[in-house]
Amino acid sequence: MTVRIPEPLKKQIEARAEREHRSLSAQVEHELARLFSTEQVRGPLKASRLLGRYAGKRMPTTKELRGVREALWSRLADDVE
């Protein structure tokens, strides 16, 4: 798929992708999925996307994963200061 994006918008997406440690493509996918999440465009994650780590087990919720991510990033920020 090819999408034309004005340069200022592309720079904003690139900056956010860098802050969130994603590739440009992954950031665009993330933003689109978030935009359409109320329409449930994305189905549940398949175990294969996580290399089977959670096969047969309860998957962590998005809220739980976000909490861990925030805790890790805040800890890293504390270490830098």
N, C-alpha and C positions, 0 to 999 in steps of 0.2 A: 504494500500500500504506500502510495506517495501522497504526502499532505504538504501544502504550501503554508508556511507559517511566517508572519511578519517577523523581521529580525528582532525587534524589541521584545516580542512575546517569546521568541526562541531563547533569547538571553535570560529571561525570567525563569523559563522552564529549566534551562541548563543550571542556573544558580541554585534552584530548589533541588534539582537532582544531585548536585554536588553536596549540598547540606545534608541531604537524606541518604547519601551514599548509594545512589542508584545510577544506572546508565540513563542516558537521555530517553531511550526507548522504554525502559522500565518505568521511568517517571511519567511519561505520556500515558502509558497503560494504567498506571496507578491513578492518575488524575481522572482519566475517562471512567475507570471502574468506580471511583468515588462519586463522580458526577451522576452516574446511572445506577448507583447502588439501591436507590429507592425503587427502581424498576426491577431489581434483582437480576441484572444482566449476567452476573457471575454466579455460577452454582457453587455448591460446597467443594472445598478442596479435596482432591483425590489423594489417597495415601501415597501414590506413586510420585506426586510432586514433592513430597517430603522424604523420598527415598525409603518409604515403608516404615519410617521411624515410629509412627503412631498407628500402624496397622493393628486393628483389634483393640485399640485403646481410645480413651476419650481425648479428643483433639482440644488443645488449648483454645479458648475463645479469643477473638480479636482484642477484647478489652484486657485479657490477661497478658497477651503478647505485647500490647502497647505499654502496659505497666512495667513489664520487664525491660522493654526498650528504654523507657524513660528513666528507670532506675540506673541502667547501665550508662546511659549518656550523662546523667547528672553526676555519676561517680567519676566518669572520665573528665568531666569539666572540673570537678573538685581537684583531681590530680594535676591538672594543668596549672591551676592557680597556685 
